[in-house]
Amino acid sequence: MKNILLVLQIIVSVLLILVILLQSKGTGLGTVFGGSGSIYRSKRGIEKLFIYLTILLALSFFLISVLQVIIY
């Protein structure tokens, strides 16, 4: 059970990293210093999917980590 949780956590962490890297560029600290204006834009299509996947994977990572602490 411990090994299964460890492998699952590694897989979720790699997927989380990939989803974060695939999200749209230009939404970080660069916009604070004048980049990309102050136009509000709603997330649509694949951007919305990446947001939901990021939240789902982050929650999964958290729950697996808590389960590992409880088991160990």
N, CA, C and O atoms as a GROMACS GRO file, in nm:
protein
  288
    1MET      N    1   0.082  -0.120   0.000
    1MET     CA    2   0.000   0.000   0.000
    1MET      C    3   0.086   0.126   0.000
    1MET      O    4   0.055   0.225  -0.067
    2LYS      N    5   0.195   0.121   0.076
    2LYS     CA    6   0.285   0.237   0.083
    2LYS      C    7   0.348   0.265  -0.053
    2LYS      O    8   0.358   0.380  -0.096
    3ASN      N    9   0.390   0.157  -0.121
    3ASN     CA   10   0.455   0.175  -0.251
    3ASN      C   11   0.356   0.224  -0.356
    3ASN      O   12   0.391   0.304  -0.442
    4ILE      N   13   0.232   0.177  -0.348
    4ILE     CA   14   0.131   0.221  -0.443
    4ILE      C   15   0.105   0.371  -0.427
    4ILE      O   16   0.096   0.443  -0.526
    5LEU      N   17   0.094   0.417  -0.302
    5LEU     CA   18   0.071   0.559  -0.278
    5LEU      C   19   0.190   0.643  -0.324
    5LEU      O   20   0.173   0.753  -0.377
    6LEU      N   21   0.310   0.590  -0.304
    6LEU     CA   22   0.430   0.663  -0.345
    6LEU      C   23   0.436   0.677  -0.497
    6LEU      O   24   0.464   0.785  -0.548
    7VAL      N   25   0.410   0.569  -0.568
    7VAL     CA   26   0.410   0.574  -0.715
    7VAL      C   27   0.298   0.665  -0.764
    7VAL      O   28   0.318   0.743  -0.858
    8LEU      N   29   0.181   0.656  -0.703
    8LEU     CA   30   0.069   0.742  -0.741
    8LEU      C   31   0.101   0.889  -0.718
    8LEU      O   32   0.065   0.974  -0.800
    9GLN      N   33   0.169   0.918  -0.609
    9GLN     CA   34   0.206   1.057  -0.581
    9GLN      C   35   0.308   1.109  -0.683
    9GLN      O   36   0.302   1.225  -0.723
   10ILE      N   37   0.400   1.025  -0.724
   10ILE     CA   38   0.498   1.066  -0.825
   10ILE      C   39   0.429   1.094  -0.958
   10ILE      O   40   0.460   1.192  -1.025
   11ILE      N   41   0.336   1.008  -0.996
   11ILE     CA   42   0.263   1.027  -1.122
   11ILE      C   43   0.181   1.156  -1.118
   11ILE      O   44   0.181   1.233  -1.214
   12VAL      N   45   0.111   1.179  -1.006
   12VAL     CA   46   0.030   1.300  -0.993
   12VAL      C   47   0.118   1.424  -0.994
   12VAL      O   48   0.080   1.526  -1.053
   13SER      N   49   0.233   1.418  -0.932
   13SER     CA   50   0.321   1.535  -0.929
   13SER      C   51   0.376   1.567  -1.068
   13SER      O   52   0.385   1.684  -1.104
   14VAL      N   53   0.413   1.466  -1.145
   14VAL     CA   54   0.462   1.489  -1.281
   14VAL      C   55   0.350   1.547  -1.367
   14VAL      O   56   0.373   1.640  -1.444
   15LEU      N   57   0.228   1.494  -1.355
   15LEU     CA   58   0.115   1.547  -1.431
   15LEU      C   59   0.084   1.691  -1.391
   15LEU      O   60   0.051   1.773  -1.476
   16LEU      N   61   0.094   1.721  -1.262
   16LEU     CA   62   0.071   1.857  -1.214
   16LEU      C   63   0.173   1.955  -1.273
   16LEU      O   64   0.137   2.065  -1.314
   17ILE      N   65   0.297   1.914  -1.277
   17ILE     CA   66   0.401   1.998  -1.335
   17ILE      C   67   0.374   2.022  -1.484
   17ILE      O   68   0.388   2.134  -1.532
   18LEU      N   69   0.337   1.917  -1.555
   18LEU     CA   70   0.309   1.931  -1.698
   18LEU      C   71   0.190   2.022  -1.726
   18LEU      O   72   0.195   2.105  -1.817
   19VAL      N   73   0.084   2.008  -1.647
   19VAL     CA   74  -0.034   2.092  -1.668
   19VAL      C   75  -0.003   2.238  -1.638
   19VAL      O   76  -0.049   2.327  -1.709
   20ILE      N   77   0.076   2.263  -1.535
   20ILE     CA   78   0.113   2.401  -1.503
   20ILE      C   79   0.200   2.461  -1.613
   20ILE      O   80   0.182   2.577  -1.649
   21LEU      N   81   0.292   2.382  -1.667
   21LEU     CA   82   0.378   2.433  -1.774
   21LEU      C   83   0.302   2.455  -1.904
   21LEU      O   84   0.342   2.539  -1.985
   22LEU      N   85   0.193   2.382  -1.927
   22LEU     CA   86   0.116   2.396  -2.049
   22LEU      C   87   0.017   2.512  -2.045
   22LEU      O   88  -0.040   2.548  -2.148
   23GLN      N   89  -0.003   2.570  -1.929
   23GLN     CA   90  -0.097   2.682  -1.920
   23GLN      C   91  -0.044   2.801  -1.997
   23GLN      O   92   0.075   2.810  -2.025
   24SER      N   93  -0.134   2.893  -2.031
   24SER     CA   94  -0.098   3.005  -2.118
   24SER      C   95   0.011   3.092  -2.058
   24SER      O   96   0.018   3.112  -1.937
   25LYS      N   97   0.095   3.142  -2.145
   25LYS     CA   98   0.207   3.226  -2.103
   25LYS      C   99   0.158   3.369  -2.080
   25LYS      O  100   0.050   3.406  -2.126
   26GLY      N  101   0.238   3.449  -2.009
   26GLY     CA  102   0.207   3.590  -1.992
   26GLY      C  103   0.109   3.622  -1.882
   26GLY      O  104   0.057   3.733  -1.876
   27THR      N  105   0.081   3.528  -1.794
   27THR     CA  106  -0.013   3.556  -1.686
   27THR      C  107   0.057   3.563  -1.551
   27THR      O  108  -0.008   3.562  -1.447
   28GLY      N  109   0.190   3.570  -1.553
   28GLY     CA  110   0.263   3.571  -1.428
   28GLY      C  111   0.297   3.712  -1.383
   28GLY      O  112   0.217   3.804  -1.399
   29LEU      N  113   0.415   3.728  -1.327
   29LEU     CA  114   0.458   3.856  -1.274
   29LEU      C  115   0.486   3.959  -1.383
   29LEU      O  116   0.495   4.078  -1.353
   30GLY      N  117   0.500   3.917  -1.507
   30GLY     CA  118   0.526   4.010  -1.616
   30GLY      C  119   0.413   4.110  -1.637
   30GLY      O  120   0.436   4.221  -1.685
   31THR      N  121   0.292   4.073  -1.602
   31THR     CA  122   0.178   4.163  -1.620
   31THR      C  123   0.175   4.273  -1.515
   31THR      O  124   0.106   4.374  -1.533
   32VAL      N  125   0.248   4.255  -1.406
   32VAL     CA  126   0.251   4.357  -1.300
   32VAL      C  127   0.322   4.482  -1.350
   32VAL      O  128   0.286   4.593  -1.311
   33PHE      N  129   0.422   4.465  -1.435
   33PHE     CA  130   0.504   4.577  -1.480
   33PHE      C  131   0.463   4.627  -1.618
   33PHE      O  132   0.548   4.676  -1.693
   34GLY      N  133   0.337   4.616  -1.652
   34GLY     CA  134   0.288   4.677  -1.775
   34GLY      C  135   0.265   4.583  -1.891
   34GLY      O  136   0.229   4.628  -1.999
   35GLY      N  137   0.285   4.456  -1.872
   35GLY     CA  138   0.264   4.363  -1.982
   35GLY      C  139   0.118   4.325  -1.998
   35GLY      O  140   0.047   4.307  -1.898
   36SER      N  141   0.073   4.312  -2.117
   36SER     CA  142  -0.059   4.263  -2.161
   36SER      C  143  -0.178   4.341  -2.107
   36SER      O  144  -0.288   4.286  -2.100
   37GLY      N  145  -0.162   4.465  -2.071
   37GLY     CA  146  -0.274   4.554  -2.038
   37GLY      C  147  -0.359   4.509  -1.921
   37GLY      O  148  -0.325   4.415  -1.849
   38SER      N  149  -0.470   4.578  -1.903
   38SER     CA  150  -0.559   4.544  -1.792
   38SER      C  151  -0.695   4.499  -1.844
   38SER      O  152  -0.799   4.532  -1.787
   39ILE      N  153  -0.694   4.424  -1.952
   39ILE     CA  154  -0.818   4.376  -2.013
   39ILE      C  155  -0.858   4.246  -1.944
   39ILE      O  156  -0.778   4.153  -1.933
   40TYR      N  157  -0.983   4.241  -1.899
   40TYR     CA  158  -1.033   4.119  -1.837
   40TYR      C  159  -1.071   4.021  -1.946
   40TYR      O  160  -1.140   4.057  -2.042
   41ARG      N  161  -1.028   3.899  -1.931
   41ARG     CA  162  -1.057   3.796  -2.030
   41ARG      C  163  -1.097   3.670  -1.957
   41ARG      O  164  -1.026   3.625  -1.867
   42SER      N  165  -1.209   3.612  -1.993
   42SER     CA  166  -1.253   3.489  -1.927
   42SER      C  167  -1.182   3.370  -1.990
   42SER      O  168  -1.143   3.374  -2.106
   43LYS      N  169  -1.166   3.266  -1.911
   43LYS     CA  170  -1.102   3.144  -1.958
   43LYS      C  171  -1.202   3.063  -2.038
   43LYS      O  172  -1.316   3.043  -1.995
   44ARG      N  173  -1.159   3.016  -2.153
   44ARG     CA  174  -1.247   2.937  -2.238
   44ARG      C  175  -1.172   2.816  -2.292
   44ARG      O  176  -1.049   2.818  -2.304
   45GLY      N  177  -1.246   2.714  -2.322
   45GLY     CA  178  -1.191   2.597  -2.390
   45GLY      C  179  -1.082   2.528  -2.312
   45GLY      O  180  -1.102   2.486  -2.198
   46ILE      N  181  -0.966   2.516  -2.376
   46ILE     CA  182  -0.856   2.440  -2.319
   46ILE      C  183  -0.799   2.508  -2.195
   46ILE      O  184  -0.749   2.440  -2.105
   47GLU      N  185  -0.805   2.642  -2.189
   47GLU     CA  186  -0.756   2.713  -2.070
   47GLU      C  187  -0.838   2.675  -1.947
   47GLU      O  188  -0.782   2.653  -1.839
   48LYS      N  189  -0.970   2.667  -1.964
   48LYS     CA  190  -1.057   2.630  -1.854
   48LYS      C  191  -1.029   2.486  -1.810
   48LYS      O  192  -1.030   2.455  -1.691
   49LEU      N  193  -1.003   2.398  -1.908
   49LEU     CA  194  -0.970   2.258  -1.877
   49LEU      C  195  -0.842   2.250  -1.797
   49LEU      O  196  -0.833   2.173  -1.701
   50PHE      N  197  -0.741   2.328  -1.836
   50PHE     CA  198  -0.614   2.327  -1.762
   50PHE      C  199  -0.631   2.379  -1.620
   50PHE      O  200  -0.567   2.328  -1.528
   51ILE      N  201  -0.716   2.478  -1.601
   51ILE     CA  202  -0.741   2.530  -1.466
   51ILE      C  203  -0.804   2.422  -1.379
   51ILE      O  204  -0.761   2.398  -1.266
   52TYR      N  205  -0.907   2.356  -1.434
   52TYR     CA  206  -0.973   2.250  -1.358
   52TYR      C  207  -0.882   2.130  -1.331
   52TYR      O  208  -0.885   2.071  -1.223
   53LEU      N  209  -0.799   2.095  -1.430
   53LEU     CA  210  -0.704   1.986  -1.410
   53LEU      C  211  -0.601   2.021  -1.303
   53LEU      O  212  -0.562   1.936  -1.223
   54THR      N  213  -0.556   2.146  -1.302
   54THR     CA  214  -0.460   2.189  -1.201
   54THR      C  215  -0.519   2.177  -1.061
   54THR      O  216  -0.454   2.129  -0.969
   55ILE      N  217  -0.643   2.222  -1.046
   55ILE     CA  218  -0.708   2.214  -0.916
   55ILE      C  219  -0.728   2.068  -0.874
   55ILE      O  220  -0.701   2.032  -0.760
   56LEU      N  221  -0.774   1.985  -0.967
   56LEU     CA  222  -0.797   1.844  -0.937
   56LEU      C  223  -0.668   1.773  -0.900
   56LEU      O  224  -0.664   1.696  -0.803
   57LEU      N  225  -0.562   1.797  -0.975
   57LEU     CA  226  -0.434   1.732  -0.947
   57LEU      C  227  -0.373   1.782  -0.816
   57LEU      O  228  -0.312   1.705  -0.742
   58ALA      N  229  -0.388   1.910  -0.787
   58ALA     CA  230  -0.336   1.964  -0.661
   58ALA      C  231  -0.409   1.903  -0.541
   58ALA      O  232  -0.347   1.868  -0.441
   59LEU      N  233  -0.541   1.891  -0.551
   59LEU     CA  234  -0.617   1.828  -0.443
   59LEU      C  235  -0.581   1.681  -0.428
   59LEU      O  236  -0.571   1.630  -0.317
   60SER      N  237  -0.562   1.613  -0.540
   60SER     CA  238  -0.522   1.472  -0.536
   60SER      C  239  -0.386   1.458  -0.469
   60SER      O  240  -0.366   1.369  -0.386
   61PHE      N  241  -0.293   1.544  -0.505
   61PHE     CA  242  -0.160   1.540  -0.445
   61PHE      C  243  -0.168   1.562  -0.295
   61PHE      O  244  -0.101   1.493  -0.218
   62PHE      N  245  -0.250   1.658  -0.253
   62PHE     CA  246  -0.266   1.686  -0.111
   62PHE      C  247  -0.325   1.566  -0.037
   62PHE      O  248  -0.275   1.528   0.069
   63LEU      N  249  -0.429   1.507  -0.092
   63LEU     CA  250  -0.494   1.393  -0.026
   63LEU      C  251  -0.402   1.272  -0.019
   63LEU      O  252  -0.401   1.201   0.082
   64ILE      N  253  -0.326   1.247  -0.124
   64ILE     CA  254  -0.231   1.135  -0.122
   64ILE      C  255  -0.123   1.161  -0.017
   64ILE      O  256  -0.081   1.069   0.052
   65SER      N  257  -0.078   1.286  -0.005
   65SER     CA  258   0.023   1.318   0.095
   65SER      C  259  -0.030   1.297   0.237
   65SER      O  260   0.041   1.244   0.322
   66VAL      N  261  -0.153   1.337   0.262
   66VAL     CA  262  -0.214   1.317   0.394
   66VAL      C  263  -0.229   1.168   0.423
   66VAL      O  264  -0.202   1.123   0.534
   67LEU      N  265  -0.271   1.092   0.324
   67LEU     CA  266  -0.284   0.946   0.342
   67LEU      C  267  -0.149   0.881   0.374
   67LEU      O  268  -0.140   0.791   0.457
   68GLN      N  269  -0.044   0.927   0.307
   68GLN     CA  270   0.088   0.874   0.335
   68GLN      C  271   0.132   0.904   0.478
   68GLN      O  272   0.191   0.819   0.545
   69VAL      N  273   0.104   1.024   0.524
   69VAL     CA  274   0.141   1.060   0.662
   69VAL      C  275   0.064   0.972   0.761
   69VAL      O  276   0.120   0.926   0.860
   70ILE      N  277  -0.062   0.950   0.735
   70ILE     CA  278  -0.144   0.868   0.824
   70ILE      C  279  -0.094   0.723   0.825
   70ILE      O  280  -0.086   0.661   0.931
   71ILE      N  281  -0.060   0.670   0.708
   71ILE     CA  282  -0.014   0.530   0.701
   71ILE      C  283   0.122   0.513   0.763
   71ILE      O  284   0.146   0.415   0.834
   72TYR      N  285   0.213   0.605   0.737
   72TYR     CA  286   0.348   0.592   0.794
   72TYR      C  287   0.344   0.621   0.941
   72TYR      O  288   0.448   0.616   1.007
   0.00000   0.00000   0.00000
